Amino acid sequence: MALDETTRQVNKRAVDVLDDADYRLKEADMNVLRAVQGLEGLSRYTNAHDPALENLRTVLSEVRNAQDDVARRLAAESEGE
C-alpha cells in the first residue's frame, strides 16, 4: 500500500506541474503571438526586421509544439489520478 500511496503522490505532483506548465505555455503563446503580430505590421513598411520576425515565428511554433506535448502528458497523467 505504501508504494501505491507514493505513486499517487508522484502522479498528483506531475499533474500539478504539468497543469502549471500548460498555463505558462498558453501565456507564452499569447505574448510571442503579440510580438509576431507587431513585427508583421512593421514588415509592411520595412523588411529590415524580417530575421527577427522569422525567429519569433520559430519560437511560436516551438511553444505550440511544447503546448501539445504538455497537453498530451497532462491528459495521460490525469487518467491515472
C-alpha positions as a LaTeX table, in Angstrom:
\begin{tabular}{lrrr}
\hline
Residue & $x$ (\AA) & $y$ (\AA) & $z$ (\AA) \\
\hline
Met1 & 0.00 & 0.00 & 0.00 \\
Ala2 & 2.83 & 2.42 & 0.75 \\
Leu3 & 4.05 & 2.10 & $-2.83$ \\
Asp4 & 0.56 & 2.91 & $-4.18$ \\
Glu5 & 0.39 & 5.95 & $-1.96$ \\
Thr6 & 3.79 & 7.15 & $-3.18$ \\
Thr7 & 2.74 & 6.54 & $-6.77$ \\
Arg8 & $-0.42$ & 8.59 & $-6.20$ \\
Gln9 & 1.62 & 11.39 & $-4.67$ \\
Val10 & 4.00 & 11.45 & $-7.60$ \\
Asn11 & 1.06 & 11.39 & $-10.00$ \\
Lys12 & $-0.56$ & 14.33 & $-8.20$ \\
Arg13 & 2.70 & 16.29 & $-8.32$ \\
Ala14 & 3.07 & 15.51 & $-12.04$ \\
Val15 & $-0.47$ & 16.71 & $-12.74$ \\
Asp16 & 0.15 & 19.92 & $-10.77$ \\
Val17 & 3.44 & 20.63 & $-12.54$ \\
Leu18 & 2.04 & 19.84 & $-15.98$ \\
Asp19 & $-1.02$ & 21.98 & $-15.30$ \\
Asp20 & 1.24 & 24.89 & $-14.36$ \\
Ala21 & 3.38 & 24.32 & $-17.47$ \\
Asp22 & 0.24 & 24.29 & $-19.61$ \\
Tyr23 & $-0.87$ & 27.64 & $-18.15$ \\
Arg24 & 2.56 & 29.22 & $-18.63$ \\
Leu25 & 2.86 & 27.95 & $-22.19$ \\
Lys26 & $-0.53$ & 29.45 & $-23.05$ \\
Glu27 & 0.67 & 32.78 & $-21.69$ \\
Ala28 & 3.92 & 32.46 & $-23.64$ \\
Asp29 & 1.93 & 31.71 & $-26.80$ \\
Met30 & $-0.12$ & 34.88 & $-26.38$ \\
Asn31 & 2.95 & 37.02 & $-25.66$ \\
Val32 & 5.01 & 35.71 & $-28.56$ \\
Leu33 & 2.00 & 35.96 & $-30.87$ \\
Arg34 & 1.65 & 39.65 & $-29.97$ \\
Ala35 & 5.31 & 40.18 & $-30.80$ \\
Val36 & 4.88 & 38.38 & $-34.13$ \\
Gln37 & 1.83 & 40.47 & $-34.99$ \\
Gly38 & 3.71 & 43.68 & $-34.14$ \\
Leu39 & 6.59 & 42.81 & $-36.41$ \\
Glu40 & 4.23 & 41.66 & $-39.16$ \\
Gly41 & 2.65 & 45.09 & $-39.05$ \\
Leu42 & 6.08 & 46.70 & $-39.25$ \\
Ser43 & 7.12 & 44.49 & $-42.17$ \\
Arg44 & 4.56 & 46.26 & $-44.35$ \\
Tyr45 & 6.90 & 49.25 & $-44.24$ \\
Thr46 & 10.37 & 47.71 & $-43.94$ \\
Asn47 & 11.91 & 44.27 & $-44.21$ \\
Ala48 & 14.87 & 45.19 & $-42.01$ \\
His49 & 13.38 & 43.27 & $-39.10$ \\
Asp50 & 12.28 & 40.18 & $-41.03$ \\
Pro51 & 15.02 & 37.99 & $-39.46$ \\
Ala52 & 13.61 & 38.79 & $-36.00$ \\
Leu53 & 10.11 & 38.05 & $-37.28$ \\
Glu54 & 11.21 & 34.65 & $-38.58$ \\
Asn55 & 12.92 & 33.88 & $-35.27$ \\
Leu56 & 9.76 & 34.78 & $-33.39$ \\
Arg57 & 7.68 & 32.59 & $-35.70$ \\
Thr58 & 10.07 & 29.72 & $-34.92$ \\
Val59 & 9.71 & 30.38 & $-31.19$ \\
Leu60 & 5.92 & 30.46 & $-31.54$ \\
Ser61 & 5.99 & 27.13 & $-33.36$ \\
Glu62 & 8.17 & 25.58 & $-30.65$ \\
Val63 & 5.94 & 26.95 & $-27.89$ \\
Arg64 & 2.92 & 25.41 & $-29.62$ \\
Asn65 & 4.74 & 22.08 & $-30.01$ \\
Ala66 & 5.54 & 22.16 & $-26.30$ \\
Gln67 & 1.89 & 23.00 & $-25.53$ \\
Asp68 & 0.74 & 19.96 & $-27.48$ \\
Asp69 & 3.27 & 17.72 & $-25.72$ \\
Val70 & 2.36 & 19.01 & $-22.27$ \\
Ala71 & $-1.37$ & 18.67 & $-23.01$ \\
Arg72 & $-0.88$ & 15.03 & $-24.05$ \\
Arg73 & 1.16 & 14.28 & $-20.94$ \\
Leu74 & $-1.33$ & 16.09 & $-18.69$ \\
Ala75 & $-4.19$ & 14.07 & $-20.17$ \\
Ala76 & $-2.27$ & 10.83 & $-19.63$ \\
Glu77 & $-1.33$ & 11.71 & $-16.03$ \\
Ser78 & $-4.86$ & 12.90 & $-15.29$ \\
Glu79 & $-6.22$ & 9.50 & $-16.31$ \\
Gly80 & $-4.01$ & 7.98 & $-13.63$ \\
Glu81 & $-5.44$ & 10.12 & $-10.81$ \\
\hline
\end{tabular}
